[in-house]
Amino acid sequence: MEFVAILAGLAVMVICWVLLVKSMRINGRPTWWRHFASASFSPLTFAGGSLIVGSFLGVTDPDGETWGFAGVIAGLLVLLPVSITLGVSWGAAKRKQLNRPAGDNHT
């Protein structure tokens, strides 16, 4: 079960990386800045995703106890900075797309 939680954490990390890079590209940020920001958040997204999935699957800590609901709350708290950043970035990207002239497909 630990392996499934690790794979889920990696999946959440990749999904957040792609979403943040895409929204920052729409906002006009340079390539190095997009990937630097995504790489900075990747440990948080990996840990948060692993905690949430591991809590639902009943993965135990080194003492042999399951994380339960506390693990879900901890995972959500770890993912909170990433969620706020994605929300702000996507909001700015949506505003920028609404203000773009028709036929302008360049990002």
Backbone as ProteinMPNN parsed JSONL, in Angstrom:
{"seq_chain_A": "MEFVAILAGLAVMVICWVLLVKSMRINGRPTWWRHFASASFSPLTFAGGSLIVGSFLGVTDPDGETWGFAGVIAGLLVLLPVSITLGVSWGAAKRKQLNRPAGDNHT", "coords_chain_A": {"N_chain_A": [[0.812, -1.194, 0.0], [2.052, 1.178, 0.595], [3.487, 1.694, -1.684], [1.53, 2.377, -3.545], [0.608, 4.758, -2.441], [2.909, 6.301, -2.756], [3.108, 6.38, -5.567], [0.742, 7.764, -6.117], [1.337, 10.202, -4.907], [3.43, 11.024, -6.594], [1.967, 11.296, -8.964], [0.21, 13.407, -8.303], [2.119, 15.384, -7.945], [3.18, 15.68, -10.561], [0.879, 16.487, -11.966], [0.243, 18.941, -10.69], [2.583, 20.324, -11.318], [2.386, 20.539, -14.148], [-0.008, 22.021, -14.404], [0.663, 24.431, -13.09], [2.828, 25.34, -14.645], [1.529, 25.694, -17.085], [-0.383, 27.705, -16.494], [1.314, 29.781, -15.747], [2.65, 30.186, -18.144], [0.631, 31.235, -19.741], [0.35, 33.605, -18.369], [2.632, 34.89, -19.137], [5.192, 34.441, -18.087], [8.755, 33.773, -17.953], [10.39, 30.767, -19.237], [12.29, 29.528, -17.504], [11.516, 30.532, -15.036], [8.938, 29.509, -14.709], [9.369, 26.714, -14.474], [11.111, 26.668, -12.31], [9.496, 27.635, -10.227], [7.57, 25.608, -10.194], [9.174, 23.395, -9.56], [9.956, 24.145, -7.034], [7.627, 23.833, -5.57], [7.192, 21.123, -5.795], [8.083, 19.189, -3.768], [6.179, 19.658, -1.752], [3.74, 19.052, -3.008], [4.121, 16.357, -3.583], [4.42, 15.229, -1.002], [1.969, 15.989, 0.206], [0.042, 14.763, -1.484], [0.762, 12.059, -1.153], [0.309, 11.729, 1.595], [-2.486, 12.116, 1.797], [-3.588, 10.066, 0.129], [-2.361, 7.842, 1.285], [-3.527, 7.921, 3.806], [-6.192, 7.282, 3.251], [-5.838, 4.697, 2.313], [-4.916, 3.3, 4.467], [-2.234, 3.182, 5.257], [0.516, 2.607, 7.394], [2.358, 4.277, 10.027], [5.825, 4.406, 11.229], [5.469, 3.363, 13.813], [3.433, 1.591, 13.575], [0.804, 2.435, 13.49], [-2.169, 3.643, 11.917], [-2.704, 6.561, 9.849], [-5.154, 7.839, 9.454], [-7.889, 10.152, 9.75], [-6.462, 12.373, 10.553], [-4.201, 12.296, 8.961], [-5.261, 12.953, 6.481], [-6.069, 15.607, 6.931], [-3.549, 16.712, 7.502], [-2.297, 16.309, 5.023], [-3.87, 17.962, 3.396], [-3.276, 20.438, 4.55], [-0.57, 20.601, 3.909], [-0.775, 20.785, 1.16], [-1.97, 23.239, 0.905], [-0.467, 25.766, 0.403], [0.269, 25.321, -2.276], [-2.208, 25.072, -3.499], [-3.271, 27.64, -3.11], [-1.447, 29.173, -4.605], [-1.821, 28.072, -7.185], [-4.519, 28.765, -7.563], [-4.436, 31.605, -7.555], [-2.742, 32.034, -9.741], [-4.162, 30.778, -11.845], [-6.443, 32.343, -11.816], [-5.443, 34.851, -12.629], [-4.574, 34.081, -15.154], [-7.001, 33.443, -16.412], [-8.249, 35.962, -16.419], [-6.488, 37.278, -18.087], [-6.852, 35.867, -20.474], [-9.488, 36.542, -21.046], [-9.246, 39.231, -21.652], [-7.804, 39.226, -23.968], [-7.435, 39.992, -27.441], [-9.666, 38.875, -30.064], [-8.719, 36.06, -31.986], [-6.033, 36.105, -31.337], [-3.729, 33.913, -30.733], [-1.299, 33.563, -29.573], [0.855, 32.807, -26.907]], "CA_chain_A": [[0.0, 0.0, 0.0], [2.934, 2.338, 0.591], [3.863, 1.938, -3.063], [0.412, 3.069, -4.195], [0.618, 6.128, -1.921], [4.031, 6.996, -3.397], [2.724, 6.643, -6.956], [-0.274, 8.824, -6.106], [2.06, 11.443, -4.63], [4.116, 11.413, -7.83], [0.955, 11.748, -9.923], [-0.23, 14.738, -7.876], [3.236, 16.286, -8.205], [3.255, 15.946, -12.002], [-0.314, 17.245, -12.354], [0.407, 20.32, -10.219], [3.671, 20.917, -12.103], [1.869, 20.886, -15.472], [-0.996, 23.092, -14.269], [1.331, 25.684, -12.746], [3.594, 25.777, -15.812], [0.58, 26.166, -18.106], [-0.963, 28.991, -16.106], [2.359, 30.808, -15.783], [2.924, 30.471, -19.548], [-0.416, 32.159, -20.175], [0.625, 34.886, -17.726], [3.795, 35.512, -19.756], [6.427, 34.262, -17.327], [9.778, 33.05, -18.721], [10.415, 29.314, -19.054], [13.052, 29.131, -16.32], [10.754, 30.899, -13.847], [7.817, 28.573, -14.587], [9.831, 25.422, -13.973], [11.679, 26.876, -10.98], [8.374, 27.705, -9.29], [6.975, 24.27, -10.096], [10.106, 22.528, -8.835], [9.947, 24.548, -5.625], [6.425, 23.286, -4.938], [7.048, 19.68, -6.002], [8.096, 18.378, -2.529], [4.91, 19.823, -1.034], [2.673, 18.307, -3.686], [4.389, 14.928, -3.401], [4.122, 14.853, 0.385], [0.529, 16.131, 0.454], [-0.689, 13.708, -2.191], [1.056, 10.776, -0.511], [-0.377, 11.69, 2.894], [-3.935, 11.952, 1.625], [-3.883, 8.725, -0.386], [-1.938, 6.88, 2.301], [-4.513, 7.908, 4.893], [-7.366, 6.538, 2.804], [-5.498, 3.282, 2.111], [-4.561, 2.674, 5.737], [-0.784, 3.014, 5.402], [0.902, 2.812, 8.79], [3.607, 4.976, 10.313], [6.81, 3.457, 11.77], [5.001, 2.738, 15.05], [2.408, 0.615, 13.25], [-0.54, 2.996, 13.575], [-2.61, 4.303, 10.69], [-2.808, 8.015, 9.966], [-6.566, 8.159, 9.581], [-8.37, 11.472, 9.353], [-5.393, 13.345, 10.804], [-3.336, 12.292, 7.787], [-5.946, 13.704, 5.422], [-5.961, 17.017, 7.303], [-2.147, 17.102, 7.323], [-2.058, 16.385, 3.586], [-4.518, 19.169, 2.884], [-2.496, 21.589, 5.014], [0.664, 20.648, 3.126], [-1.15, 21.211, -0.189], [-2.592, 24.561, 0.931], [0.274, 26.788, -0.346], [0.203, 25.013, -3.706], [-3.572, 25.386, -3.94], [-3.409, 29.099, -3.164], [-0.658, 29.649, -5.744], [-2.518, 27.686, -8.409], [-5.731, 29.559, -7.676], [-4.092, 32.972, -7.948], [-2.18, 31.999, -11.09], [-5.225, 30.492, -12.807], [-7.321, 33.513, -11.88], [-4.781, 35.845, -13.482], [-4.563, 33.557, -16.527], [-8.354, 33.575, -16.961], [-8.459, 37.379, -16.705], [-5.674, 37.627, -19.248], [-7.492, 35.289, -21.654], [-10.7, 37.294, -21.342], [-8.868, 40.524, -22.193], [-7.046, 39.042, -25.193], [-8.248, 40.219, -28.635], [-10.07, 37.676, -30.792], [-7.767, 35.6, -32.995], [-4.663, 36.145, -30.829], [-3.467, 32.607, -30.142], [0.083, 33.498, -29.1], [0.968, 32.922, -25.457]], "C_chain_A": [[0.862, 1.268, 0.0], [3.307, 2.719, -0.834], [2.773, 2.704, -3.811], [0.365, 4.525, -3.725], [1.755, 6.935, -2.548], [3.705, 7.325, -4.849], [1.675, 7.746, -7.045], [0.368, 10.176, -5.813], [2.805, 11.941, -5.855], [3.132, 11.93, -8.87], [0.465, 13.148, -9.576], [0.869, 15.759, -8.165], [3.312, 16.662, -9.683], [2.064, 16.787, -12.463], [-0.191, 18.706, -11.92], [1.505, 21.034, -10.992], [3.129, 21.402, -13.449], [0.878, 22.049, -15.376], [-0.336, 24.434, -13.968], [2.142, 26.217, -13.925], [2.656, 26.343, -16.876], [0.013, 27.532, -17.744], [0.085, 30.093, -16.123], [2.769, 31.143, -17.217], [1.892, 31.444, -20.096], [-0.173, 33.548, -19.596], [1.893, 35.557, -18.246], [5.085, 35.392, -18.973], [7.462, 33.514, -18.174], [9.832, 31.569, -18.338], [11.136, 28.916, -17.771], [12.264, 29.431, -15.044], [9.583, 29.943, -13.621], [8.273, 27.263, -13.963], [10.503, 25.536, -12.61], [10.575, 26.926, -9.924], [7.736, 26.334, -9.1], [7.877, 23.314, -9.329], [10.144, 22.878, -7.352], [8.754, 23.964, -4.878], [6.339, 21.767, -5.016], [7.19, 18.851, -4.717], [6.784, 18.482, -1.74], [3.797, 19.01, -1.681], [2.869, 16.807, -3.548], [3.998, 14.473, -1.999], [2.622, 14.926, 0.672], [-0.286, 15.052, -0.223], [-0.47, 12.344, -1.565], [0.345, 10.647, 0.834], [-1.872, 11.43, 2.739], [-4.271, 10.539, 1.163], [-3.489, 7.659, 0.628], [-2.91, 6.794, 3.465], [-5.756, 7.12, 4.5], [-7.077, 5.045, 2.662], [-5.103, 2.565, 3.396], [-3.084, 2.381, 5.895], [-0.401, 3.37, 6.825], [2.193, 3.611, 8.889], [4.612, 3.979, 10.914], [6.388, 2.763, 13.068], [3.898, 1.722, 14.811], [0.993, 1.128, 13.345], [-0.895, 3.685, 12.258], [-2.751, 5.805, 10.928], [-4.244, 8.458, 10.142], [-6.906, 9.558, 9.101], [-7.314, 12.551, 9.568], [-4.424, 13.413, 9.627], [-3.947, 13.054, 6.628], [-5.827, 15.201, 5.697], [-4.533, 17.51, 7.104], [-1.801, 17.228, 5.84], [-2.678, 17.629, 2.972], [-3.779, 20.425, 3.324], [-1.189, 21.726, 4.246], [0.37, 21.14, 1.713], [-1.722, 22.632, -0.243], [-1.78, 25.628, 0.192], [0.227, 26.57, -1.856], [-1.177, 25.377, -4.246], [-3.789, 26.886, -4.054], [-2.669, 29.652, -4.379], [-1.326, 29.3, -7.063], [-3.788, 28.51, -8.621], [-5.459, 30.984, -8.132], [-3.589, 33.001, -9.388], [-3.251, 31.724, -12.135], [-6.201, 31.653, -12.913], [-6.735, 34.606, -12.764], [-4.765, 35.385, -14.931], [-5.937, 33.703, -17.172], [-8.663, 35.033, -17.288], [-7.69, 37.802, -17.947], [-6.296, 37.07, -20.526], [-8.765, 36.043, -22.024], [-10.383, 38.636, -21.998], [-8.099, 40.434, -23.504], [-7.952, 39.302, -26.399], [-8.57, 38.911, -29.347], [-9.044, 37.335, -31.872], [-6.323, 35.627, -32.549], [-4.387, 34.857, -30.089], [-2.066, 32.49, -29.583], [0.109, 33.698, -27.587], [2.363, 33.274, -25.077]], "O_chain_A": [[0.455, 2.303, -0.528], [3.431, 3.899, -1.162], [3.072, 3.583, -4.619], [0.109, 5.426, -4.525], [1.587, 8.119, -2.84], [3.993, 8.427, -5.313], [1.72, 8.572, -7.957], [-0.015, 11.185, -6.404], [2.816, 13.141, -6.133], [3.425, 12.892, -9.579], [0.319, 13.989, -10.463], [0.578, 16.879, -8.585], [3.489, 17.833, -10.017], [2.231, 17.704, -13.267], [-0.489, 19.609, -12.701], [1.379, 22.222, -11.293], [3.38, 22.539, -13.848], [0.929, 22.968, -16.194], [-0.729, 25.459, -14.525], [2.141, 27.422, -14.179], [2.961, 27.362, -17.497], [-0.064, 28.418, -18.595], [-0.226, 31.23, -16.479], [3.192, 32.267, -17.485], [2.235, 32.371, -20.83], [-0.453, 34.553, -20.249], [2.204, 36.678, -17.841], [6.0, 36.188, -19.187], [7.09, 32.705, -19.025], [9.381, 31.173, -17.263], [10.652, 28.062, -17.028], [12.335, 28.671, -14.079], [9.269, 29.602, -12.48], [7.641, 26.758, -13.035], [10.465, 24.586, -11.829], [10.704, 26.329, -8.856], [7.402, 25.946, -7.98], [7.393, 22.509, -8.532], [10.342, 22.003, -6.509], [8.854, 23.639, -3.695], [5.484, 21.174, -4.358], [6.463, 17.867, -4.576], [6.339, 17.507, -1.135], [3.008, 18.361, -0.994], [1.898, 16.062, -3.41], [3.327, 13.454, -1.832], [2.066, 14.029, 1.307], [-1.199, 14.485, 0.378], [-1.407, 11.554, -1.454], [-0.163, 9.578, 1.172], [-2.448, 10.62, 3.464], [-5.141, 9.886, 1.74], [-4.211, 6.678, 0.809], [-3.099, 5.725, 4.046], [-6.31, 6.378, 5.312], [-7.966, 4.219, 2.866], [-4.972, 1.341, 3.404], [-2.711, 1.435, 6.59], [-0.93, 4.324, 7.397], [3.011, 3.622, 7.969], [4.27, 2.809, 11.09], [6.898, 1.689, 13.387], [3.465, 1.055, 15.751], [0.053, 0.335, 13.286], [-0.03, 4.236, 11.578], [-2.899, 6.256, 12.064], [-4.513, 9.376, 10.917], [-6.292, 10.08, 8.17], [-7.28, 13.539, 8.834], [-3.885, 14.48, 9.33], [-3.239, 13.725, 5.877], [-5.517, 15.976, 4.792], [-4.325, 18.609, 6.591], [-1.091, 18.153, 5.445], [-2.068, 18.274, 2.12], [-3.666, 21.377, 2.553], [-0.748, 22.84, 3.964], [1.192, 21.846, 1.128], [-1.934, 23.168, -1.331], [-2.37, 26.358, -0.605], [0.153, 27.53, -2.624], [-1.289, 25.932, -5.339], [-4.427, 27.351, -5.0], [-3.197, 30.5, -5.099], [-1.392, 30.136, -7.965], [-4.089, 28.906, -9.747], [-6.163, 31.513, -8.992], [-3.961, 33.881, -10.164], [-3.262, 32.354, -13.193], [-6.731, 31.918, -13.992], [-7.45, 35.218, -13.558], [-4.922, 36.198, -15.842], [-6.033, 34.048, -18.35], [-9.271, 35.319, -18.319], [-8.182, 38.587, -18.757], [-6.27, 37.737, -21.56], [-9.084, 36.167, -23.207], [-11.166, 39.126, -22.812], [-7.772, 41.463, -24.095], [-9.111, 38.886, -26.395], [-7.816, 37.944, -29.238], [-8.563, 38.217, -32.583], [-5.449, 35.208, -33.308], [-4.774, 34.718, -28.929], [-1.673, 31.405, -29.154], [-0.515, 34.614, -27.052], [2.662, 33.417, -23.891]]}, "name": "protein", "num_of_chains": 1, "seq": "MEFVAILAGLAVMVICWVLLVKSMRINGRPTWWRHFASASFSPLTFAGGSLIVGSFLGVTDPDGETWGFAGVIAGLLVLLPVSITLGVSWGAAKRKQLNRPAGDNHT"}
